[in-house]
Amino acid sequence: MHLVGSNEFWSHQSGARIAHIVGIRYRPLPATGGWPPKLTTYDQHSSSQPHLEGQALTCERGDRLLFEDVNFEAKSNSAIQIAGPNGSGKTTMLRIICGLVQALSGDVLWRGRSIEEDRTAFHRELCYLGYAGGVKLELTPRENLAFAAALQVGKRSDDAIECALDRVDLYGFEDVPAYTLSAGQRRRISLARLLLTGAPLWILDEPLTALDRHGTALAESLMREHVDSGRILVFTTHQPLDAPPPSTTTVLLG
């Protein structure tokens, strides 16, 4: 699992905490090709297509029932929006789907199997973008993306990182520490990470936070591309989408 919303990252290959990156060198931006980078289409002929199910999920926080017997299903080329008022358990639901929080009862299934049966395999197919964004403030945007690429199963080239920076309009800021950037620019770093993962399942918690109009349009474009490429998207947002994925189903909590 690529945990974008955490301030600490784990490699699912080694199980080791990765603290920092030093001594990184990069090639200059290529003169040709690849802009804007697009998500590759998921293998529609795979024997096991992406398929996510929530079955009778119930969760309590302390003595308060957040939600009860929630069911949902998403297949390839589809999206689920988890909606509801503040405190209704939207982020908790996302974390349950990721396997980071245990539901009181019910189960989450991926490709027809409980995620509890093989968490490692499930997490390899998942990219989670948390509300906090998970940007390392002492690193530059380029270094943050190199950090993210190092956690991926497949090798990501320097060119892929350069393409991602260009797609989210961070050129001109790629080599300055992230703590000098605005909240919206830091959110763009998180969005750029999505371009480096081939995960068929994206789970995004308030991906439009701090973004201006152009940034919001960019985030929505990435979300639609992900779904259109044969994958699955689960997300929350308090901001209405101008152009949500056409196959979006809403699950209302609270």
Secondary structure, 3 states (H helix, E strand, C coil): CEECCCCCEECCCCCCEECCCCCCCCCCCCCCCCCCCCCCCCCCCCCCCCEEEEEEEEEEECCEEEEEEEEEEEECCEEEEEECCCCCCHHHHHHHHHCCCCCCEEEEEECCEECCCCHHHHHHCEEEECCCCCCCCCCCHHHHHHHHHHCCCCCCCHHHHHHHHHHCCCCCCCCCCHHHCCHHHHHHHHHHHHCCCCCCEEEEECCCCCCCHHHHHHHHHHHHHHHHCCCEEEEECCCCCCCCCCCEEEEECC
